[in-house]
């Protein structure tokens, strides 16, 4: 059983919230910034 598009978008948004919290603690973490950009682009593609 797969995810619907709506479920996938909710998962991506939830993950972005957690990445943003981690960036508040470590704002210069380049890996987190890159990961956030990747997840953000997933939402923009929809």
C-alpha positions as CSV (number, residue, x, y, z in Angstrom):
1,X,0.0,0.0,0.0
2,X,1.5,3.3,-1.1
3,X,1.0,6.9,0.1
4,X,-1.4,9.3,-1.5
5,X,0.0,12.6,-2.8
6,X,-1.6,14.4,0.2
7,X,0.0,12.0,2.7
8,X,3.4,12.4,1.0
9,X,3.1,16.2,1.2
10,X,2.2,16.0,4.9
11,X,5.2,13.9,5.5
12,X,7.5,16.4,3.7
13,X,6.0,19.3,5.6
14,X,6.4,17.5,8.9
15,X,10.1,16.8,8.1
16,X,10.7,20.4,7.1
17,X,9.4,21.5,10.5
18,X,11.9,19.3,12.2
19,X,14.7,20.4,9.9
20,X,13.9,24.0,10.7
21,X,14.0,23.3,14.4
22,X,17.4,21.7,14.0
23,X,18.6,24.7,12.0
24,X,17.6,27.0,14.9
25,X,20.1,25.0,17.0
26,X,22.8,24.8,14.3
27,X,22.1,27.5,11.7
28,X,25.4,27.0,9.9
29,X,25.0,23.3,9.3
30,X,25.5,23.0,5.5
31,X,24.1,19.4,5.3
32,X,20.9,20.5,7.0
33,X,20.6,23.5,4.7
34,X,21.0,21.3,1.7
35,X,18.5,18.7,3.1
36,X,16.0,21.5,3.7
37,X,16.4,22.7,0.1
38,X,15.8,19.2,-1.2
39,X,12.6,18.8,0.8
40,X,11.4,22.3,-0.1
41,X,11.9,21.5,-3.8
42,X,9.7,18.4,-3.3
43,X,6.8,20.6,-2.3
44,X,7.4,23.1,-5.1
45,X,7.3,20.3,-7.7
46,X,3.8,19.3,-6.7
